[in-house]
Amino acid sequence: QVQLVESGGGLVQPGGSLRLSCVASGSIFSINSMGWFRQTPGKERELVASITSGVNPNYADSVKGRFTISRDNARNTVYLQMNSLKPEDTAVYYCNGLITTPWHGSRNYWGQGTQVTVSS
């Protein structure tokens, strides 16, 4: 099976920075794409950033210029560098991967989530 594990969340003051990491492990044939989503209670889950095997990252307008997504294909790891954090960025951040395995083909996998809180 495939497991995604996030790390790097926490409490930070407005204007601060955090770096989230997500490592995919298991019997992985290939990773088509990876990304970060976030969600707050009562709100729909929204895409924050995503990246394929190519150099073509995508960002939500609300984080463009502040967040940077990167991917280490050899280590099956995706990162989210978050700078100039705002209280509106407070959410549970989930790692997502569209991953192909020998047993199940291509599927979406989700991490457990990591809490990011931006507050004074």
C-alpha positions in Angstrom: 0.0 0.0 0.0 0.9 3.7 -0.3 1.3 6.0 2.6 1.7 9.8 2.5 3.1 11.4 5.7 3.2 15.2 6.1 5.3 17.1 8.5 6.3 20.7 9.2 3.0 22.3 10.4 2.7 24.3 13.5 1.9 27.7 15.0 3.5 30.8 13.4 3.0 34.5 13.6 1.7 36.6 10.7 4.6 37.2 8.3 6.4 34.1 9.3 7.4 31.1 7.3 6.9 27.3 7.4 8.0 24.5 5.2 5.8 21.4 4.8 7.1 18.1 3.6 5.3 15.0 2.4 6.9 11.7 1.8 5.3 8.9 -0.2 6.2 5.4 0.6 5.2 1.9 -0.5 5.1 -0.1 -3.7 5.1 2.8 -6.1 5.4 2.4 -9.8 5.2 6.1 -10.6 3.9 9.4 -9.3 1.9 11.3 -11.8 1.5 14.4 -9.8 1.6 15.6 -6.2 0.0 18.6 -4.5 -1.2 20.3 -1.4 -4.8 21.0 -0.4 -6.1 22.8 2.7 -9.4 22.8 4.5 -11.1 24.6 7.4 -14.3 23.6 9.1 -17.4 24.4 7.0 -15.4 25.2 3.9 -14.7 23.2 0.8 -11.3 21.6 0.4 -9.2 23.8 -1.9 -6.2 23.2 -4.0 -3.2 25.2 -2.8 -0.5 24.0 -5.2 0.3 21.1 -7.4 3.2 19.8 -9.5 3.7 17.1 -12.1 6.9 15.4 -13.1 7.6 18.3 -15.4 8.5 21.9 -14.3 4.9 23.2 -14.4 3.7 24.1 -10.8 0.3 25.5 -10.3 -0.8 27.8 -7.5 -4.0 29.1 -6.1 -4.3 32.9 -6.7 -4.4 33.5 -2.9 -0.9 32.0 -2.4 0.8 32.9 -5.6 4.1 34.7 -5.0 4.2 33.6 -1.3 4.2 29.8 -1.5 6.5 27.6 -3.5 6.0 23.9 -4.3 8.9 21.6 -5.2 9.4 17.9 -5.8 12.2 15.5 -5.2 11.3 12.6 -7.6 14.2 10.4 -6.3 12.9 10.6 -2.8 9.1 10.6 -3.6 8.9 13.8 -1.6 7.0 17.1 -2.2 7.6 20.3 -0.3 5.6 23.5 0.3 7.6 26.5 1.3 5.2 29.0 2.8 6.4 32.6 3.3 4.6 35.8 4.4 1.9 33.7 6.1 -1.4 35.3 6.8 -4.2 34.4 9.3 -6.3 33.4 6.3 -3.7 30.6 5.6 -4.8 28.8 8.8 -6.1 25.4 7.9 -5.3 21.7 7.9 -3.0 21.0 5.0 -3.3 17.7 3.2 -0.7 16.1 0.8 -2.2 14.5 -2.2 -0.6 12.2 -4.8 -1.9 10.7 -8.0 0.2 7.5 -7.8 0.4 4.3 -9.9 1.1 1.0 -8.1 1.5 -2.5 -9.6 -1.6 -3.7 -7.7 -4.1 -1.0 -8.0 -3.2 1.1 -11.0 -3.5 4.9 -10.7 -5.2 6.3 -7.6 -5.4 9.4 -5.5 -3.8 9.0 -2.1 -4.1 11.4 0.8 -2.0 12.1 3.9 -3.4 12.5 7.4 -3.0 16.3 7.3 -0.9 18.7 9.3 -2.3 21.8 11.1 -1.0 25.2 10.2 -2.1 28.1 12.5 -1.2 31.7 11.7 -2.0 33.9 14.7 -0.5 36.7 16.8 
